[in-house]
Amino acid sequence: MKIALHNELPGEAQFQQLIDSVSERTGERRPLAYEALCDGGPVIAAYDQGVLVGLGRLVSDGIGQQAFECKIKPGYERREIEAYMRKLLAVSPVPSHCHC
């Protein structure tokens, strides 16, 4: 299957499903909140047949530097989704979507 990458926020329900699956696997106690995502910088959402399987974003450190943050659904880690999102977020402007 091809993964579709979009530079738009996912719906809150899809976002929560992704975060729940990632948190369950990693044991993360303070997962990313949807509000923080909405207030942040550029976002790339990865979909497999309409299901959100990954989310990447640039996060500002407050002093002009940006860090890449990524959440990938279990079972999709080895599909190079993170690498594609990182590349798309590194260029400006981010294209509206692509398929990899």
C-alpha atoms as an extended CHARMM CRD file, in Angstrom:
* protein
*
       100  EXT
         1         1  MET       CA              0.0000000000        0.0000000000        0.0000000000  PROA      1               0.0000000000
         2         2  LYS       CA              1.0620000000        3.5450000000       -0.6580000000  PROA      2               0.0000000000
         3         3  ILE       CA              1.1490000000        5.9910000000        2.2020000000  PROA      3               0.0000000000
         4         4  ALA       CA             -0.3720000000        9.4080000000        1.4440000000  PROA      4               0.0000000000
         5         5  LEU       CA              1.2900000000       12.4130000000        3.0910000000  PROA      5               0.0000000000
         6         6  HSD       CA             -0.7140000000       15.6000000000        3.6760000000  PROA      6               0.0000000000
         7         7  ASN       CA              0.3220000000       18.9080000000        5.2140000000  PROA      7               0.0000000000
         8         8  GLU       CA             -2.8510000000       19.3710000000        7.2090000000  PROA      8               0.0000000000
         9         9  LEU       CA             -4.0290000000       18.5910000000       10.6970000000  PROA      9               0.0000000000
        10        10  PRO       CA             -5.7960000000       15.2620000000       11.0520000000  PROA      10              0.0000000000
        11        11  GLY       CA             -9.2110000000       15.0820000000       12.6810000000  PROA      11              0.0000000000
        12        12  GLU       CA             -9.1470000000       14.9540000000       16.4710000000  PROA      12              0.0000000000
        13        13  ALA       CA            -10.5920000000       11.4120000000       16.6220000000  PROA      13              0.0000000000
        14        14  GLN       CA             -7.9610000000       10.0200000000       14.2190000000  PROA      14              0.0000000000
        15        15  PHE       CA             -5.2450000000       11.8960000000       16.0900000000  PROA      15              0.0000000000
        16        16  GLN       CA             -6.3570000000       10.3990000000       19.4100000000  PROA      16              0.0000000000
        17        17  GLN       CA             -6.3990000000        6.8660000000       17.9730000000  PROA      17              0.0000000000
        18        18  LEU       CA             -2.8230000000        7.3100000000       16.7270000000  PROA      18              0.0000000000
        19        19  ILE       CA             -1.6040000000        8.7520000000       20.0350000000  PROA      19              0.0000000000
        20        20  ASP       CA             -3.3310000000        5.9770000000       22.0050000000  PROA      20              0.0000000000
        21        21  SER       CA             -1.7000000000        3.2540000000       19.8910000000  PROA      21              0.0000000000
        22        22  VAL       CA              1.7480000000        4.8710000000       20.1460000000  PROA      22              0.0000000000
        23        23  SER       CA              1.4000000000        5.5030000000       23.9050000000  PROA      23              0.0000000000
        24        24  GLU       CA              0.2660000000        1.9190000000       24.4930000000  PROA      24              0.0000000000
        25        25  ARG       CA              3.3670000000        0.5930000000       22.7500000000  PROA      25              0.0000000000
        26        26  THR       CA              5.8670000000        3.0200000000       24.3070000000  PROA      26              0.0000000000
        27        27  GLY       CA              4.2910000000        3.5240000000       27.7230000000  PROA      27              0.0000000000
        28        28  GLU       CA              4.4500000000        7.2940000000       27.2280000000  PROA      28              0.0000000000
        29        29  ARG       CA              2.6600000000        8.9540000000       30.1390000000  PROA      29              0.0000000000
        30        30  ARG       CA              2.2890000000       12.4790000000       28.7620000000  PROA      30              0.0000000000
        31        31  PRO       CA              1.3030000000       12.0700000000       25.1280000000  PROA      31              0.0000000000
        32        32  LEU       CA              0.9670000000       14.9700000000       22.7380000000  PROA      32              0.0000000000
        33        33  ALA       CA             -2.2890000000       16.8950000000       23.1460000000  PROA      33              0.0000000000
        34        34  TYR       CA             -4.3890000000       17.8300000000       20.1150000000  PROA      34              0.0000000000
        35        35  GLU       CA             -4.4680000000       21.4710000000       21.2380000000  PROA      35              0.0000000000
        36        36  ALA       CA             -0.6570000000       21.5900000000       21.2120000000  PROA      36              0.0000000000
        37        37  LEU       CA             -0.6760000000       20.2130000000       17.6940000000  PROA      37              0.0000000000
        38        38  CYS       CA             -3.1750000000       22.8560000000       16.5480000000  PROA      38              0.0000000000
        39        39  ASP       CA             -1.1110000000       25.6700000000       18.0600000000  PROA      39              0.0000000000
        40        40  GLY       CA              2.2090000000       24.4130000000       16.7250000000  PROA      40              0.0000000000
        41        41  GLY       CA              4.1190000000       24.7200000000       13.4840000000  PROA      41              0.0000000000
        42        42  PRO       CA              3.9200000000       22.7860000000       10.2260000000  PROA      42              0.0000000000
        43        43  VAL       CA              2.4400000000       19.2810000000       10.3320000000  PROA      43              0.0000000000
        44        44  ILE       CA              2.6160000000       16.2960000000        7.9810000000  PROA      44              0.0000000000
        45        45  ALA       CA             -0.0130000000       13.5780000000        8.4510000000  PROA      45              0.0000000000
        46        46  ALA       CA              0.5140000000       10.1040000000        6.9410000000  PROA      46              0.0000000000
        47        47  TYR       CA             -2.4910000000        8.0120000000        5.8970000000  PROA      47              0.0000000000
        48        48  ASP       CA             -2.8760000000        4.4190000000        4.7800000000  PROA      48              0.0000000000
        49        49  GLN       CA             -6.2060000000        4.1160000000        2.9590000000  PROA      49              0.0000000000
        50        50  GLY       CA             -7.6700000000        6.9770000000        4.9870000000  PROA      50              0.0000000000
        51        51  VAL       CA             -6.3590000000        5.7610000000        8.3660000000  PROA      51              0.0000000000
        52        52  LEU       CA             -3.8850000000        8.0460000000       10.1570000000  PROA      52              0.0000000000
        53        53  VAL       CA             -0.6590000000        6.0620000000       10.6400000000  PROA      53              0.0000000000
        54        54  GLY       CA              1.8540000000        8.8130000000       11.3010000000  PROA      54              0.0000000000
        55        55  LEU       CA              2.2610000000       12.4210000000       12.2690000000  PROA      55              0.0000000000
        56        56  GLY       CA              5.3280000000       14.6210000000       12.0120000000  PROA      56              0.0000000000
        57        57  ARG       CA              5.7870000000       18.2340000000       13.0100000000  PROA      57              0.0000000000
        58        58  LEU       CA              8.3620000000       20.9110000000       13.6240000000  PROA      58              0.0000000000
        59        59  VAL       CA              8.5170000000       22.1790000000       17.1840000000  PROA      59              0.0000000000
        60        60  SER       CA             10.1350000000       25.5090000000       18.0540000000  PROA      60              0.0000000000
        61        61  ASP       CA             12.4170000000       25.6360000000       21.0650000000  PROA      61              0.0000000000
        62        62  GLY       CA             11.6420000000       29.3070000000       21.6260000000  PROA      62              0.0000000000
        63        63  ILE       CA             15.0790000000       30.5590000000       20.5770000000  PROA      63              0.0000000000
        64        64  GLY       CA             14.7940000000       30.1410000000       16.8310000000  PROA      64              0.0000000000
        65        65  GLN       CA             15.6520000000       26.4660000000       16.5040000000  PROA      65              0.0000000000
        66        66  GLN       CA             13.1930000000       23.8190000000       15.3620000000  PROA      66              0.0000000000
        67        67  ALA       CA             13.1660000000       20.1390000000       16.2470000000  PROA      67              0.0000000000
        68        68  PHE       CA             11.3890000000       17.3430000000       14.3820000000  PROA      68              0.0000000000
        69        69  GLU       CA              8.8570000000       15.3050000000       16.3690000000  PROA      69              0.0000000000
        70        70  CYS       CA              7.2180000000       12.1970000000       14.9620000000  PROA      70              0.0000000000
        71        71  LYS       CA              4.6340000000        9.6130000000       16.0210000000  PROA      71              0.0000000000
        72        72  ILE       CA              4.2700000000        6.4450000000       13.9240000000  PROA      72              0.0000000000
        73        73  LYS       CA              1.5990000000        3.7930000000       14.4800000000  PROA      73              0.0000000000
        74        74  PRO       CA              2.9740000000        0.3880000000       15.5110000000  PROA      74              0.0000000000
        75        75  GLY       CA              3.5230000000       -1.8020000000       12.4630000000  PROA      75              0.0000000000
        76        76  TYR       CA              4.4500000000        1.1370000000       10.2200000000  PROA      76              0.0000000000
        77        77  GLU       CA              7.8440000000        2.0010000000       11.7180000000  PROA      77              0.0000000000
        78        78  ARG       CA              9.9330000000        0.3730000000        8.9790000000  PROA      78              0.0000000000
        79        79  ARG       CA              8.1570000000        1.9990000000        6.0240000000  PROA      79              0.0000000000
        80        80  GLU       CA             10.3720000000        5.1400000000        5.8950000000  PROA      80              0.0000000000
        81        81  ILE       CA              7.3890000000        7.3530000000        6.7340000000  PROA      81              0.0000000000
        82        82  GLU       CA              9.4330000000        9.3350000000        9.2410000000  PROA      82              0.0000000000
        83        83  ALA       CA             12.1610000000       10.0100000000        6.6640000000  PROA      83              0.0000000000
        84        84  TYR       CA              9.6640000000       11.2870000000        4.0790000000  PROA      84              0.0000000000
        85        85  MET       CA              7.9470000000       13.5350000000        6.6360000000  PROA      85              0.0000000000
        86        86  ARG       CA             11.2950000000       14.9210000000        7.7920000000  PROA      86              0.0000000000
        87        87  LYS       CA             12.2550000000       15.7490000000        4.1830000000  PROA      87              0.0000000000
        88        88  LEU       CA              8.9260000000       17.4400000000        3.4430000000  PROA      88              0.0000000000
        89        89  LEU       CA              9.0770000000       19.5410000000        6.5980000000  PROA      89              0.0000000000
        90        90  ALA       CA             12.6630000000       20.5630000000        5.7840000000  PROA      90              0.0000000000
        91        91  VAL       CA             11.5930000000       22.2940000000        2.5630000000  PROA      91              0.0000000000
        92        92  SER       CA              9.4740000000       25.3940000000        2.2760000000  PROA      92              0.0000000000
        93        93  PRO       CA              6.6980000000       25.6150000000        1.3400000000  PROA      93              0.0000000000
        94        94  VAL       CA              5.4150000000       22.1450000000        2.1730000000  PROA      94              0.0000000000
        95        95  PRO       CA              3.5070000000       20.6320000000       -0.7720000000  PROA      95              0.0000000000
        96        96  SER       CA             -0.1650000000       19.9520000000       -0.1500000000  PROA      96              0.0000000000
        97        97  HSD       CA              0.2650000000       16.1870000000       -0.4710000000  PROA      97              0.0000000000
        98        98  CYS       CA              2.3590000000       13.4580000000       -2.0080000000  PROA      98              0.0000000000
        99        99  HSD       CA              2.3420000000        9.6730000000       -2.1720000000  PROA      99              0.0000000000
       100       100  CYS       CA              5.2860000000        7.5070000000       -1.2450000000  PROA      100             0.0000000000
